[in-house]
Amino acid sequence: MIQTYNILSLLLDYPTETLWDNRNDILPALTADDVLGEDALRSVQTFLDYVSAFANSRSWQAAYSDLFDTSTKTNLYLFDMVYGTSRDRGQAMVDLKEEYLKAGLMPVEDELPDYLPMYLQYVASMGSKTEAHAAIDDIRGVLEKMDHRFRKEQHPYEPLIALLKEL
């Protein structure tokens, strides 16, 4: 399992108290995993600087909800960038869920399979960095669209999307 993708998944998901309590351990863990280069680690630091402005996990959670629950332009759903509300999206969801199950992952039932943090957990379960990079390559076009939207909106989560795009 590649820890970097799990950490990125946690950073992009709804912030938990545990993540808040362990936020100072994130950069050292990413550095030790040796997947990210210096530029990517700087992007993570930029994001962690944003997080450090919050007084506690609840204020971070409130900001997260404000950012992601109210915007249709900047969300973390991969197929939304590709299919929108097209019927093809449904089949793509079924196919992706089957990939997760083949990999031995049980997708969370209250979340759509194309939720980027869930996809990153799938990537983290891969046996090698080569396989993980190939899985990121599969969504690179989507990440580029997502990064463009996030950058345009000056979204605080953009550094994380940008680094994924560059992996």
C-alpha positions in Angstrom: 0.0 0.0 0.0 1.3 3.4 -0.9 0.7 5.7 2.1 0.9 9.0 0.1 -2.3 8.3 -1.7 -4.1 7.5 1.6 -2.8 10.8 3.1 -3.9 12.8 0.0 -7.3 11.0 0.2 -7.7 12.1 3.9 -6.7 15.7 3.1 -9.3 15.9 0.3 -12.0 14.3 2.3 -14.2 15.8 5.0 -11.7 16.7 7.8 -11.8 14.6 10.9 -10.7 15.3 14.4 -8.0 12.7 14.0 -6.7 14.3 10.9 -6.7 17.7 12.7 -4.8 16.2 15.7 -2.2 14.6 13.4 -1.8 17.4 10.9 1.8 18.1 11.9 2.8 14.5 11.1 1.6 14.7 7.5 4.6 16.3 5.8 7.1 14.0 7.5 5.0 10.9 6.5 4.8 12.1 2.9 8.5 12.8 2.8 9.3 9.3 4.2 7.0 7.6 1.6 9.2 9.1 -1.1 6.5 9.4 -3.8 6.2 13.2 -4.0 8.9 15.5 -5.3 9.9 18.8 -3.7 7.4 20.9 -5.7 4.6 18.5 -4.6 5.7 18.7 -1.0 5.6 22.5 -1.2 2.1 22.2 -2.5 1.1 20.1 0.5 2.8 22.7 2.8 0.8 25.4 1.1 -2.4 23.5 1.9 -1.3 22.8 5.4 -0.6 26.5 5.9 -4.3 27.1 4.9 -5.4 24.5 7.5 -3.2 26.0 10.2 -5.3 29.2 10.0 -8.2 27.4 11.6 -8.7 27.4 15.3 -9.9 23.8 15.5 -11.2 20.9 13.5 -14.8 22.2 13.7 -13.9 25.5 12.0 -12.0 23.5 9.3 -15.0 21.2 8.9 -17.3 24.3 8.5 -15.0 25.8 5.9 -14.9 22.4 4.0 -18.7 22.2 4.0 -18.9 25.8 2.7 -16.5 25.1 -0.1 -17.8 21.8 -1.3 -21.5 21.6 -0.3 -22.4 24.8 -2.0 -20.5 24.8 -5.3 -21.2 22.8 -8.4 -18.1 24.2 -10.2 -15.6 22.9 -7.7 -16.4 19.4 -6.4 -14.4 16.2 -6.0 -16.4 14.0 -8.3 -14.3 12.8 -11.2 -17.2 11.8 -13.6 -18.9 15.2 -13.1 -16.1 16.7 -15.0 -16.5 14.2 -17.8 -20.2 13.3 -18.0 -22.0 15.9 -16.1 -25.5 14.5 -15.7 -25.4 12.2 -18.7 -26.7 8.7 -18.5 -23.2 7.4 -19.3 -22.1 8.5 -15.9 -24.2 5.7 -14.3 -22.4 3.0 -16.2 -19.0 4.5 -15.5 -19.9 4.5 -11.7 -20.9 0.8 -11.9 -17.6 0.0 -13.8 -15.5 1.9 -11.2 -17.2 0.2 -8.3 -16.4 -3.2 -9.9 -12.7 -2.1 -10.1 -12.8 -1.3 -6.4 -14.3 -4.6 -5.5 -11.7 -6.5 -7.7 -9.0 -4.7 -5.8 -10.5 -5.9 -2.5 -11.9 -2.5 -1.5 -15.4 -2.1 -0.2 -16.7 1.3 -1.3 -18.4 3.4 1.2 -22.1 3.2 0.5 -23.0 6.8 1.3 -20.5 8.1 -1.3 -20.4 7.9 -5.1 -17.5 5.7 -6.5 -16.1 8.7 -8.5 -15.4 10.7 -5.3 -11.7 11.6 -5.6 -10.7 10.6 -2.0 -12.3 7.2 -2.6 -10.4 6.8 -5.9 -7.1 7.7 -4.1 -7.8 5.0 -1.6 -8.1 2.6 -4.6 -4.7 3.9 -5.9 -3.1 3.5 -2.5 -4.1 -0.2 -2.5 -2.1 -0.9 -5.6 1.0 -3.1 -5.4 3.5 -0.8 -6.9 4.2 2.9 -7.6 4.1 2.1 -11.3 0.5 0.8 -11.0 -0.4 3.8 -8.9 1.0 6.2 -11.4 -0.9 4.4 -14.2 -4.1 4.8 -12.2 -3.4 8.5 -11.8 -2.7 8.7 -15.5 -6.1 7.3 -16.2 -7.7 10.4 -14.6 -5.1 13.0 -15.6 -7.4 14.7 -18.1 -10.1 15.0 -15.4 -7.6 16.3 -12.9 -6.5 18.9 -15.4 -10.1 20.1 -15.8 -10.6 20.0 -12.0 -7.4 22.0 -11.5 -8.4 24.6 -14.0 -11.7 25.1 -12.2 -10.2 25.2 -8.8 -7.5 27.6 -9.9 -10.1 29.9 -11.5 -12.0 30.0 -8.2 -8.9 30.4 -6.1 -9.9 27.4 -4.2 -7.8 26.5 -1.2 -7.7 22.8 -2.1 -6.2 23.6 -5.6 -2.6 22.8 -4.5 -3.7 19.2 -3.8 -5.4 18.8 -7.1 -2.4 20.4 -8.9 0.1 18.0 -7.3 -2.1 15.0 -8.2 -2.2 16.2 -11.8 1.6 16.3 -11.8 2.3 12.8 -10.4 
